[in-house]
Amino acid sequence: MTIPLNINSRILLSGAAILAAAALIIGATLAFFSDTETSEGNILQAGGLDLKIDSEAHYAGLVCEEDEGNDGPNFIWVDDNPSSTTRPDLVDKECSGTWEETDLGPEHKFFDLSDIKPGDEGEVTVSLHVFDNDAWGRLVINDILDEDNGCTEPESEDAGDVTCNGDPDGELQENLLFRIWLDEGLINGFQCSSPEREARCEADPEEGDNIWQETTIVNQQSVPAEPQLVAPGTLDEGGEILNIWQGLQVAYGLQGCVGSGDPDDRTTTCIGLTPDGHMIGSVTYYFGLAWELPDDVEDIVQTDSLQADMRFEIEQHRNNPGPPFQ
């Protein structure tokens, strides 16, 4: 009777040994090599598009500059060339139309003159700074107000009493001429906004100098220099819309530019000028905006005034392949 018991005990012990071995095997299969990589703080942030504008005003051979050494007006007319001015009486008098790079507000008037006469002319050099991204741009001139402000005797005689019969509209709008050119100097493009090309900037002091360089000399021949974007003419009664990209695109073609216009593109020959006319986000663009009251205009414009708003608009270029303002 004891023999079967001994046999069964050995069988049970063997079974226990098998279970223990199985447990060891299972435990061993749970040991893995491991590694964890975590990307923390993922961000999707919208980019920015910001336009800043600065201006320098000129009138009758004078330039409007900040007066840092005086307790009087902040900006005064300065005569850098006494032989050229027709208004010596304005020297050191208060002026406007000049400011550093900023956002425009009600106080920023490109033109604010109250005693112009036939033969007078002036200009503002406007620079546009588009930050962070490339953009399409345009200039809108609207809300035009052309007022007669009453009739003097000479004006009445010159107009044959037409303007003195209750018509409030003046005649300055139809006689005052405006023109716009690309004030890029004698080297095509706008290299002065690119610090890495400082040598080219120093070689082109005419960039942003408020003077229209109509031609320059290349190989002893006269060739066009700064493109004129708007030929001399009067403002339309309903206002004007001037597409900046069209002017830049035309300049790119006329000047035989190559490359994308980006300062970092080594193939670029005209910094800031692009095949489709959009503005590069790191380039400063200079434009000359000039006005003239021709000397053959007679008394019909006496006391008349012309007022208008000038608005610069930009819109992103990336993912916006065509001009958006049409």
C-alpha positions as CSV (number, residue, x, y, z in Angstrom):
1,M,0.0,0.0,0.0
2,T,2.9,2.4,0.6
3,I,4.5,2.0,-2.8
4,P,1.7,3.7,-4.8
5,L,1.9,6.6,-2.3
6,N,5.6,7.0,-2.9
7,I,5.1,6.9,-6.6
8,N,2.4,9.6,-6.5
9,S,4.5,11.8,-4.4
10,R,7.4,11.7,-6.9
11,I,5.0,12.5,-9.6
12,L,3.6,15.5,-7.7
13,L,7.1,16.8,-6.9
14,S,8.0,16.5,-10.6
15,G,4.9,18.5,-11.5
16,A,5.9,21.2,-9.0
17,A,9.3,21.4,-10.6
18,I,7.8,21.8,-14.0
19,L,5.6,24.6,-12.8
20,A,8.5,26.4,-11.2
21,A,10.5,26.2,-14.4
22,A,7.6,27.5,-16.4
23,A,7.3,30.5,-14.1
24,L,11.0,31.3,-14.6
25,I,10.6,31.1,-18.3
26,I,7.5,33.4,-18.3
27,G,9.3,35.9,-16.1
28,A,12.3,36.0,-18.4
29,T,10.1,36.8,-21.5
30,L,8.8,40.0,-19.8
31,A,12.2,41.8,-19.8
32,F,12.5,44.1,-22.9
33,F,15.0,46.8,-24.0
34,S,13.1,50.1,-24.1
35,D,13.4,53.8,-25.1
36,T,11.1,56.8,-25.1
37,E,11.4,60.0,-27.1
38,T,9.1,63.0,-26.4
39,S,8.5,66.2,-28.5
40,E,7.5,68.8,-26.0
41,G,5.6,72.1,-26.4
42,N,4.6,71.8,-30.0
43,I,3.5,75.2,-31.4
44,L,1.6,76.4,-34.5
45,Q,1.8,80.2,-34.5
46,A,0.6,82.6,-37.2
47,G,3.2,84.8,-38.8
48,G,3.0,88.5,-39.0
49,L,2.6,91.1,-41.8
50,D,3.3,94.7,-40.8
51,L,3.8,97.9,-42.9
52,K,5.8,100.8,-41.6
53,I,6.3,104.1,-43.5
54,D,8.7,107.0,-43.2
55,S,8.8,110.2,-45.1
56,E,11.1,113.2,-45.9
57,A,9.4,116.4,-47.3
58,H,11.0,118.9,-49.7
59,Y,9.6,122.2,-51.0
60,A,11.1,125.0,-53.0
61,G,14.6,123.7,-52.5
62,L,14.2,123.2,-48.7
63,V,14.1,120.0,-46.7
64,C,12.0,119.4,-43.6
65,E,14.3,118.2,-40.9
66,E,14.1,117.5,-37.2
67,D,15.3,120.5,-35.1
68,E,17.1,118.7,-32.2
69,G,18.9,121.8,-30.8
70,N,15.9,124.1,-30.3
71,D,13.0,124.4,-27.9
72,G,10.8,125.6,-30.8
73,P,9.1,123.5,-33.5
74,N,10.2,119.8,-33.7
75,F,10.7,120.1,-37.5
76,I,11.8,123.1,-39.5
77,W,12.7,123.9,-43.1
78,V,16.4,123.7,-43.7
79,D,18.3,125.2,-46.7
80,D,21.1,122.8,-47.7
81,N,21.8,124.8,-50.9
82,P,21.0,128.5,-50.5
83,S,21.3,129.1,-54.2
84,S,18.5,126.7,-55.0
85,T,15.6,127.8,-52.8
86,T,12.8,130.1,-53.9
87,R,11.4,130.4,-50.4
88,P,14.2,131.9,-48.1
89,D,11.4,133.3,-46.0
90,L,10.6,129.7,-44.8
91,V,14.0,128.8,-43.5
92,D,13.9,127.8,-39.8
93,K,10.1,127.9,-39.9
94,E,7.9,125.0,-38.8
95,C,7.3,122.3,-41.4
96,S,5.6,118.9,-41.7
97,G,5.8,115.8,-44.0
98,T,8.9,114.3,-42.4
99,W,8.9,111.5,-39.8
100,E,10.8,108.3,-39.0
101,E,9.5,104.7,-39.6
102,T,6.1,104.3,-38.0
103,D,2.5,103.5,-38.4
104,L,0.5,106.3,-40.0
105,G,-2.0,108.3,-38.0
106,P,-4.0,111.6,-38.4
107,E,-0.9,113.6,-37.7
108,H,1.1,112.1,-40.6
109,K,0.4,114.3,-43.7
110,F,2.7,113.9,-46.6
111,F,1.7,117.3,-47.9
112,D,0.6,120.2,-45.8
113,L,1.3,123.6,-47.4
114,S,-1.0,126.6,-47.4
115,D,0.6,129.3,-49.7
116,I,1.6,127.6,-52.9
117,K,1.8,129.7,-56.2
118,P,2.3,129.0,-59.9
119,G,5.9,127.7,-60.4
120,D,6.1,126.0,-57.0
121,E,7.0,122.4,-56.7
122,G,7.7,119.9,-53.9
123,E,8.3,116.3,-53.2
124,V,8.2,113.6,-50.5
125,T,10.5,110.6,-50.4
126,V,8.4,107.8,-49.0
127,S,9.9,104.5,-47.9
128,L,7.9,101.4,-47.3
129,H,9.1,98.7,-44.9
130,V,7.2,95.3,-45.1
131,F,8.1,93.2,-42.1
132,D,8.2,89.4,-41.7
133,N,6.6,88.3,-45.0
134,D,6.4,89.1,-48.6
135,A,3.4,91.1,-49.7
136,W,1.4,92.7,-52.6
137,G,1.0,96.4,-52.2
138,R,-1.0,99.4,-53.6
139,L,-1.6,103.1,-52.9
140,V,-5.2,104.4,-52.7
141,I,-5.9,108.1,-53.1
142,N,-9.5,109.0,-52.2
143,D,-11.8,111.3,-50.3
144,I,-10.8,114.2,-52.6
145,L,-12.1,117.6,-51.6
146,D,-11.4,120.4,-54.1
147,E,-12.7,123.7,-52.7
148,D,-12.9,127.2,-54.2
149,N,-12.9,129.0,-50.8
150,G,-14.5,132.1,-52.4
151,C,-13.3,134.3,-55.3
152,T,-10.8,137.0,-55.3
153,E,-11.2,139.8,-57.9
154,P,-8.4,138.5,-60.1
155,E,-9.8,134.9,-60.0
156,S,-13.3,136.2,-60.9
157,E,-11.9,138.1,-63.9
158,D,-9.8,135.1,-65.0
159,A,-12.7,132.7,-64.8
160,G,-15.2,135.0,-66.4
161,D,-17.4,134.9,-63.2
162,V,-17.9,131.1,-63.7
163,T,-16.5,130.2,-60.3
164,C,-18.3,133.0,-58.5
165,N,-21.8,131.8,-59.1
166,G,-22.2,129.6,-56.1
167,D,-20.1,126.6,-57.3
168,P,-18.1,125.4,-54.3
169,D,-15.6,123.4,-56.4
170,G,-12.2,124.8,-57.0
171,E,-9.8,124.5,-59.9
172,L,-6.6,123.4,-58.1
173,Q,-7.3,119.7,-58.7
174,E,-7.4,120.1,-62.5
175,N,-4.2,122.1,-62.5
176,L,-1.9,120.5,-59.9
177,L,0.3,117.9,-61.4
178,F,1.6,114.8,-59.6
179,R,4.2,112.1,-60.6
180,I,5.8,109.1,-58.9
181,W,9.1,107.4,-59.6
182,L,11.0,104.5,-58.2
183,D,13.8,106.3,-56.2
184,E,16.2,103.4,-56.5
185,G,19.3,105.3,-57.5
186,L,21.7,104.4,-60.3
187,I,22.1,100.7,-59.2
188,N,19.0,98.8,-60.1
189,G,17.1,97.6,-57.0
190,F,17.2,98.5,-53.3
191,Q,20.5,97.3,-51.9
192,C,20.7,99.9,-49.2
193,S,18.3,97.9,-47.1
194,S,20.7,94.9,-47.1
195,P,23.5,95.3,-44.6
196,E,25.6,92.5,-46.2
197,R,25.8,94.6,-49.3
198,E,26.9,97.8,-47.7
199,A,29.5,98.4,-50.3
200,R,26.9,98.5,-53.0
201,C,24.8,101.0,-51.0
202,E,27.8,103.3,-50.5
203,A,28.3,103.1,-54.3
204,D,24.7,104.3,-54.9
205,P,24.1,107.5,-52.8
206,E,21.3,108.4,-55.2
207,E,19.0,105.8,-53.7
208,G,16.3,107.5,-51.8
209,D,17.7,110.9,-52.4
210,N,14.4,112.6,-53.5
211,I,15.8,113.5,-57.0
212,W,14.6,111.8,-60.1
213,Q,17.6,110.5,-62.0
214,E,15.9,110.2,-65.4
215,T,19.0,108.9,-67.1
216,T,22.5,107.7,-66.4
217,I,25.6,107.1,-68.5
218,V,26.6,103.5,-69.4
219,N,29.4,102.9,-71.8
220,Q,29.4,106.6,-72.7
221,Q,25.7,106.4,-73.6
222,S,22.7,107.8,-71.9
223,V,20.3,105.1,-70.7
224,P,17.1,105.3,-68.5
225,A,17.8,105.3,-64.8
226,E,15.0,105.5,-62.2
227,P,11.7,104.3,-63.7
228,Q,8.8,106.8,-63.6
229,L,5.8,104.9,-62.4
230,V,3.2,107.7,-62.8
231,A,3.8,110.3,-65.5
232,P,2.9,113.9,-64.5
233,G,-0.9,114.4,-64.4
234,T,-3.8,115.5,-62.4
235,L,-5.8,113.4,-59.9
236,D,-9.0,111.8,-61.2
237,E,-12.1,113.3,-59.6
238,G,-13.1,110.0,-58.1
239,G,-9.6,109.2,-56.7
240,E,-6.8,106.9,-57.8
241,I,-5.7,103.4,-57.2
242,L,-2.0,102.8,-58.0
243,N,-1.0,99.1,-57.9
244,I,2.6,99.1,-56.6
245,W,3.2,95.5,-57.9
246,Q,2.6,96.7,-61.5
247,G,5.3,99.4,-61.2
248,L,7.8,97.0,-59.6
249,Q,7.0,94.3,-62.2
250,V,7.6,96.8,-65.1
251,A,10.8,98.0,-63.5
252,Y,12.0,94.3,-63.3
253,G,11.4,93.8,-67.0
254,L,12.8,97.2,-68.2
255,Q,16.0,96.8,-66.2
256,G,16.7,93.3,-67.3
257,C,16.6,92.0,-63.7
258,V,17.5,88.4,-62.9
259,G,16.6,86.2,-60.0
260,S,13.9,86.3,-57.3
261,G,14.7,89.8,-55.9
262,D,15.5,88.3,-52.4
263,P,18.8,89.7,-51.0
264,D,19.8,86.1,-50.0
265,D,19.4,84.9,-53.5
266,R,22.9,84.9,-55.1
267,T,21.3,85.1,-58.6
268,T,19.5,88.3,-57.8
269,T,20.7,91.4,-59.7
270,C,18.0,93.8,-58.6
271,I,17.3,93.5,-54.9
272,G,13.6,93.9,-54.0
273,L,12.4,93.7,-57.6
274,T,10.5,90.5,-58.4
275,P,9.1,89.0,-61.6
276,D,5.5,89.4,-60.4
277,G,6.1,92.7,-58.7
278,H,5.4,91.6,-55.1
279,M,7.5,93.2,-52.3
280,I,10.2,91.3,-50.4
281,G,9.7,91.3,-46.7
282,S,13.2,92.4,-45.8
283,V,13.7,95.3,-48.3
284,T,13.1,99.0,-47.9
285,Y,11.4,100.5,-51.0
286,Y,11.9,104.2,-51.8
287,F,9.4,106.2,-53.9
288,G,9.4,109.8,-54.9
289,L,6.0,111.5,-54.9
290,A,6.3,115.0,-56.5
291,W,3.8,117.8,-57.2
292,E,4.0,120.9,-59.3
293,L,1.8,123.9,-60.0
294,P,2.9,124.9,-63.5
295,D,3.9,128.5,-63.9
296,D,1.4,129.0,-66.7
297,V,-1.5,128.5,-64.4
298,E,-3.2,131.8,-63.9
299,D,-5.4,133.5,-61.2
300,I,-8.2,130.9,-61.5
301,V,-6.6,128.8,-58.7
302,Q,-6.3,131.7,-56.2
303,T,-7.4,130.6,-52.6
304,D,-8.4,127.2,-53.9
305,S,-7.5,124.1,-51.8
306,L,-7.1,120.4,-52.6
307,Q,-7.4,117.8,-49.9
308,A,-7.2,114.0,-50.2
309,D,-6.4,110.8,-48.2
310,M,-3.4,108.6,-49.1
311,R,-3.6,105.0,-48.0
312,F,-1.0,102.3,-48.5
313,E,-2.3,98.7,-48.3
314,I,-0.5,95.4,-48.3
315,E,-1.7,91.8,-48.4
316,Q,0.2,88.5,-47.9
317,H,1.9,87.1,-51.0
318,R,2.4,83.4,-49.9
319,N,-0.6,81.2,-50.8
320,N,-2.0,84.3,-52.6
321,P,-0.5,83.8,-56.1
322,G,-2.3,86.7,-57.8
323,P,-2.7,90.4,-56.9
324,P,-5.6,90.4,-54.4
325,F,-6.9,93.9,-54.9
326,Q,-8.5,93.5,-58.4
